[in-house]
Amino acid sequence: MLERDSIGRTPLDIACHLGFKNIVLYLVFKQGSPSDYLFQEFNVDNQGRNCFHGICYRGNFEVATTLLNIERAYLKKIL
């Protein structure tokens, strides 16, 4: 998860941009426990964009709903 390309994008950013929902799920689950995931900020590339910018640019609404549902489930676990 710490690897970056020359622009500064992480594998999660690239998977979100391309719309690979299953890979996004795998990468999010590998980031740690729910509290670790929720309390860390999204990685920002060299141009100040995170994974949600790629999702919105391409219109990958399934990936967006998947990420937001994961965050909602993690919030329920923590609270």
C-alpha positions in Angstrom: 0.0 0.0 0.0 3.0 2.3 0.3 4.2 2.0 -3.2 3.6 4.9 -5.5 4.1 5.5 -9.2 6.0 8.5 -10.7 2.9 10.8 -10.3 2.4 9.7 -6.7 -0.7 7.5 -7.1 -1.1 4.4 -4.9 -2.6 1.1 -6.1 -5.9 2.1 -4.5 -6.0 5.3 -6.5 -5.3 3.4 -9.8 -7.9 0.7 -9.0 -10.5 3.3 -8.2 -9.7 5.2 -11.4 -10.0 2.1 -13.5 -13.2 0.9 -11.8 -11.8 -2.4 -10.4 -14.3 -2.9 -7.5 -12.9 -6.2 -6.4 -9.4 -4.9 -6.2 -10.5 -1.8 -4.3 -12.2 -4.1 -1.8 -9.1 -6.2 -1.4 -6.8 -3.1 -0.9 -9.1 -1.5 1.6 -9.4 -4.7 3.7 -5.6 -4.9 3.7 -5.2 -1.4 5.1 -5.8 -2.6 8.7 -8.5 -2.8 11.2 -11.6 -0.6 10.9 -10.3 2.0 13.3 -7.0 2.2 11.5 -8.7 2.7 8.2 -11.1 5.4 9.4 -8.6 7.5 11.3 -6.0 7.6 8.5 -6.3 10.2 5.7 -6.5 9.2 2.1 -3.2 9.3 0.3 -2.8 12.3 -1.9 -0.7 12.3 -5.1 1.6 15.0 -6.3 -1.2 17.0 -7.7 -3.3 16.9 -4.5 -5.8 14.3 -5.6 -7.0 11.2 -3.8 -8.9 8.1 -4.9 -12.3 9.8 -4.9 -11.1 12.2 -7.6 -10.4 9.3 -9.9 -13.8 7.8 -9.1 -15.7 11.0 -9.9 -13.6 11.8 -13.0 -14.4 8.4 -14.6 -17.9 8.1 -13.2 -17.3 4.8 -11.4 -20.3 4.9 -9.2 -20.2 1.3 -8.2 -16.7 1.8 -6.7 -17.9 5.0 -5.0 -20.8 3.2 -3.3 -18.6 0.3 -2.4 -16.1 2.6 -0.6 -18.8 4.6 1.1 -20.5 1.4 2.2 -17.3 0.1 3.7 -16.8 3.3 5.6 -20.3 3.1 6.9 -19.9 -0.5 8.0 -16.6 0.4 9.7 -18.2 3.3 11.5 -20.9 1.0 12.8 -18.3 -1.4 14.1 -16.4 1.3 15.9 -19.4 3.1 17.3 
